[in-house]
Amino acid sequence: MTDGPKCPVPEIPDFELIREIGRGGFGQVWLARNRATGLLRAVKVIPRATSASPDPAGRELVSITRLETVRHRRHPNLLDIHHVGQTDALLFYVTDLADTAGGQPSTDPSDYVPATLEQRLSRGPASPAECLGWTRQLLGGLASLHAAGMVHRDVKPANCLFVDGQLNLADFGLLTEADSHTSWIGTQAYMPPDGRMDTRADVYAAGLAIYEMLTGHRVEQFPQLAQRAGSIVSDPVLSTLLKLVLDACRSDREERFPDANSMLAALEKRLAKAARPVRWPGRVAIAVAAVAILAMVTWGASQWAFLPPGLQVNRSIPSHIPGRPAGEDRRRVHVNFVTYPFGASVLLDGKLLLGNDGRPATTPCTIDNIPAGPHDVVFRHPELADLRHGTVDFRTERQVVGSWDVPEGESDPQSSP
């Protein structure tokens, strides 16, 4: 339920509006009861144009009309619209009601809170099974729109609702034709750097939503893994999803999947490949980790090139770092460390690195706030001799991967089962 200012309860034919449960840029969503059947529904209400305001209802009506023209292609992971109507003052449409935040269908309007992906991820990252299931459902609904020649333009966790336990893509107010001239419109955090809002932009936004599922982080933290690095790279499903995310979120639009159907097909192909039996699970895990993190670092470097100069400067720390010569790079950066086997601590210039919990960080891990510049890196494993990696310049490198040789036939003591 929103905490915004109270507004008069609109009059909607055949529905009793109980209370506001959501608000977007163009209207409000109300919990409503059908006066004839008594069933609870969600009703979105958009004001019509006045002499002092634009016409958000007109924009929304165009989008809904586009969706209704391809209704025969509707998908179980697109929120169903039951009725569209107008009064002199507003446009409204009636949809399925999302489950409660607790995951059950709603029967009691007094304590109803809609279950959205955003609300679910506020409690932390999703499980591997949830990540995979929700990714398939999100991409399935989005692929249905793309196949019908439509672009959503506002894919994000807040617009993903759970209905009968299934993820439904919702809020079609910015829907448009895929081949039309598209303007810079949507939610800025989920827009690609090129600003071209087409099917590849939907792919980019979907990738960021999946990143949030994997990590529990806010979209602004992409592509950092932090404490989730170990869980992700050691799980074949999560590591496959991570690579999918990085491919979907490339700064160069031509390197992204062209549409959601291609992205979904790539996911299924990669999952099938990951399910094949392998002889060296530990080495496969570190290879996946290295490839994923290298791709993540490459993404970060390419993204930097697309930032306006002002934003690039803002990533630097304005004050001088004590103990470092004046004029050196003063940025603080995050660096990913991965080893084979896992479970090694990291020494930087002879000092043990600590995680956010104050304990020694063990690989794989992401360490924040490291001064940019050259540093000597040593990995220390409890069962192996120290591995001296050498000097790494964190002005240009954001990942360090180390590996001890394990003799043929011996198992990896730290590999996942």
N, C-alpha and C positions, 0 to 999 in steps of 0.2 A: 504494500500500500504506500502511496506517495505521501509526502509531508508538505506538499505545496499548498498554496492558498486555496481556500474553499471557493468553489464556484457554484452557481445555481444548478440544481438538478435539471437536466434537459428533459423535455417531454418527448417520448418515443412511442409510436403506436405499438400496442400489444405487449409492451415490456415495462416492468417496474425496475427502474434503476436504483440499486441498493447503495452502492458507494463506489468511488473511484479507486481503481486498483493499478492503474498505469497511466503514463503520460509520455507522449512523444512530441516531436517538433511541430506536428500539424493537428494534434487532437488529444483526446483523453479516452482511456479504456475503462469501462464501467462493468462491475459485477451486476448482472441483471437477471430477473426472473420472468419467464414467459407467463403472462397472465392467464392464458388458456390451459397450458400443460403443467405449469408449476416448475418446469425444468430450469436449472441455472445455465446461463450462457454469458459470454463476454460480448459487449457491444462497444464498438469504437465509434466515437462521435467527433465529427470535424465541422467547425463552423463554416457557414457559407460566407462569401465575400460581402463586405460593406463598403461604403464610400471611403472609409478610412483604413481599409485593410485589403491585402491581396486575396486571392481565391484559393486557399489550401484545399477546400473541398473539391474544386474543379480538378486540381492536380491529382488528388486521390481517386476521384471518380474515373479519370482517364486510366490510371494504373489498374484499378479493379476491373474496369471494362476489358482491358487487355487480357487480364487473367481469366475472366469469365469466357472470353471467346475461345480459349483453349481448354475449357473445363474437362473435355473428354480425355485430356492428358494429365489430369490431376493425379497426384501421388500421395500415398499414405503418410509421407513425411513432409507434406505441405499442409499448413493449417487450413481446415475446411471452412469456407464461407457459406453460411446457410441462406442469408438474405441481405440484399442491399436496398436501402430506401432513402427518401429525402423528405424533409419538411421545408417550410419557408425559411427556417433559420439554420438548418444543418443537413449534412449528409451523415448517414450511419450505416454500419453493416454489422451483422451478427455472426459470430464464430463459435466454434467449440471452446469450452472453458478448459484452461490448463488444469492439471492435477494440482493438489495442494503441495506446499513446500515439503511436506512430509512424504510425498510420493503416492498419495492416494487420490482417487477421484473425489471431487468436492461435493459434499452434501450439506454442510453447515456454513452459511454465509457469514456468520458472526466473526469467525477467526480465519477466514480464507486469505491465504497468501499464495499467489501463483508460482508454480514451479518453473523456473527458467534455468537455462544452462548457467547464466551469470550467477544466480542465487546458489545453485549447486556448487559451483567452483569457488564460491566465497569460503567454503569449508575446507578447501584444499584440493590437491590433484585428484583426478579420477583413477580408478583401478584400470589395469590393462584391458580387462573385458569391457568395462564401460567406455574407455577411450576408443576401442575398436568399434563397438556397437554404435556409439554416437557419431563417430566419423562416417561410418557407412550410411547412417540415416541422414546426416546433414548433406553429404555429397549426393545421396540418392535423390533427395528433394530438390537440391540445387540443379542436378543434372536434368531433372524433368523440366525445369524452367528453361534451361539452356537449349534443350532439344526442341522446345516450343518457340525458340527465337527470342527469349526474354532474358533480361539482366535484372538481378535483384537490387544491387547497389547499396545494400545496408546489411550485409551478413555480419553478425556479431553475436556473442553469447546472450545478450539481452533480448535478441529477436529469435531465440530458439526456445520454444516452449515444450514441456512434456505433457502429452495427452495420452492417457491409458498406458503410461510408462514409455511411450515412444517419442523420440525427439521430432518436433515439427518446426520447420522453418516458417516464420510468421512475419507480419508487418510488410505489406506489399505496397506501401505508399510511394516508394521511389522506383517501382517496377517500370521498365521501358523496353523498347525493342533493342535487340542486340546490335542491329546494324544502323541504329540512328546515331546522330551526333550527340554524344553524352557530355554533360557538363560536370564540373567538379562539385559533386553533391553526395552527401552521405555522412558517415561518422569518420572524422579525420584520422583517428588513430588506426583505422582499418583500411585506409586508402593506400594504394601503391604510390611510390615516389613519382611515377610518370603522370599520375592524375587522370589517366584515361579510364573511364568507368565502363568497362566492357566485361565480357565473360572472364577475361584474364584477371580483372580486378576482383571479381567475385571469388576466383580461385585464390588470389592473394589473401583476401579477408578470411576465407575458410581455413587457409593454412594457419593464420594467426589464432583463430578460434581453437583449432586442434592443438596448437602450442600451449594455449591456456589449459586445455584438458590435461596435457602431459605433465605440466609443471606446477599448475596452481598459481603461476605468476600472472601479474597483470600484463597486458599487451605491451606496455611501455618498456618492459624488461627484455623483450625479445632481442637477441637470441640466447640470452644467458640461461644456463641450466642449474647453476649453483648446487644446492644439496641434492637435487634430483638427478644429477649426472650419473651416479652409480646405478640407480634403479632403472634408468632409461637405457643406458648402453648395455646392461647385462640382461635385458629382457628382449627377446627377438621381436615381439609385437611392438613394444614401445620404440625400439631402435628403428624398426621399419617405418613407424609413423613419424618419427623425428626426421628421417631422411625425406619423407614425403612432404613434410612441412617446409623444409629448407628448399626443396625444389619448387614448391608452390609460391614461396615468398622471395624469389629472386628479384633483384632490382631491375634487371633487364627483362622487360615484359616478354620478349621473344623467347626467353629461356624458361618461362613458366608453362604449365599445362595450358593448352588452349581453352579448355572448358572443364566443367566438373565431371563430365562423363570420362574424359581422358584421365583425369586425376584418380577417379574411382577404379578405372581399369588398371592403372599403374599400381595402385594399392593392392589389388587382388593378385596381380602377377608377382609382386614382390613378396607378399605373404606366402604364396605357394612356394616360392624359391627358398624363403627362410625356413619353411617347414621340412625341407629335405634333410635327411640325417647327415651329420658331419662327423669326422674323426677327431677333430681338435676343437672342442667347444670353447676352450679358453682363448685360443688364437683367433677363432672366428669372432668372439666377443670383442677382443681388442682391435681387430680389423674394422669391425662395424663402428666401434667407438672412434677410431682414428679418422675414418672416412666421414662420419657424421660431424665430428667436431671440426675437421678441416673444412667441410662444407659450410659449417656455421661461421667459422672465421672468415672464409671467403665471402660469405654473405655480408658480414659486418664491414669488410673492407670495401666491397662494392657499394654498399648502402652509404658509406661515408662520402663516396664520390658524388652521390646524388643530393647530399644535403646542401642547403644554401650556406655560403661562407659564414654568415652570422651564427648559424647553429653549430658549425664545426668549431668555431672559436669558443663557444659556450661550453664545450666539453673539456676545456682546459681548466686547471685550477689556477686562479690568479696569483696566489701567494707562492713564494719560493719555498721549496721543500728543504728543511734544515739538513745540513750535511752533504748537500749536492751542489756542485759548482753552479754559480749564477749563469743563466743563459741556456742551461740544459732544458730538455722537454719537461714541463712541469705537470703533464697530465697524470692522472691515476687511471688505471685500466683494470679490466677483469681478464684473467687468464685461465684457460682450462688445462688441467694436468691429467693424463691418463697413462697407466702402466700396464704391462703384462708381466707377471700376474697383478691383479688388483691389490689394494690394501697397503700401498707404500705411502709413507709420509714424505713430505717435500721440504728440502732445505734450500733456501734462497740466500746466497752469499753467506753460507754457513749458519743461518738462523732458521729454526723450524717454523714453518708457516702454520698459522692457526685458522680454524674455520670461524664462522659467525658465532658458534656456541662457545668459543674460547678454548676448544680442544684441538689437538693436532689434526690437521686435515689429512685424509687418506684418499688415495686415488680410487676411482675417477672423481674429480672435484673441480669446482670453479672457485677461484679466490679473487675477491674484489679488492680494490684500492691498492693495487701494486704500482709503484712508481714506474712510469714508462722509461725505457732505457735498458742497457745491457746488464744482465745478472747471471751469476753462476748458479746452475741448477744441479742438485744431487737428489736422487731418490733413495730412500732407506726403507728396505723391506725387512720385517721381523725374521724371515727365514732365509734371507739371501744377503750376499755382500752388497755394500753400497754401490749404486750405479751412478757414476758421474756422467751427466748428460753434456756438460760443457756450458759455454756462455750462450745465452739467448737474449736477443734484443727485443724487448717487448714494445718498442715503438712500431715494429713491423710484424711481430709474431704474437699471436694470441692463443696458441696451443702448444703444448709440449707433450710428446708421446715417447715413452721409454719402454724397453723390453729386455728382460733377462732371457738368455737362451735356456730352454728346458730340454734336457736330453730326450731323444726318441724313446717313446714308451713310458715316460714318466708323466704323471698327471699334474695338473695345475692346482696347487693347494688353495688358490683363491678363486678359482673359476666357479660360476654358478652351476647348480646341478641341471 
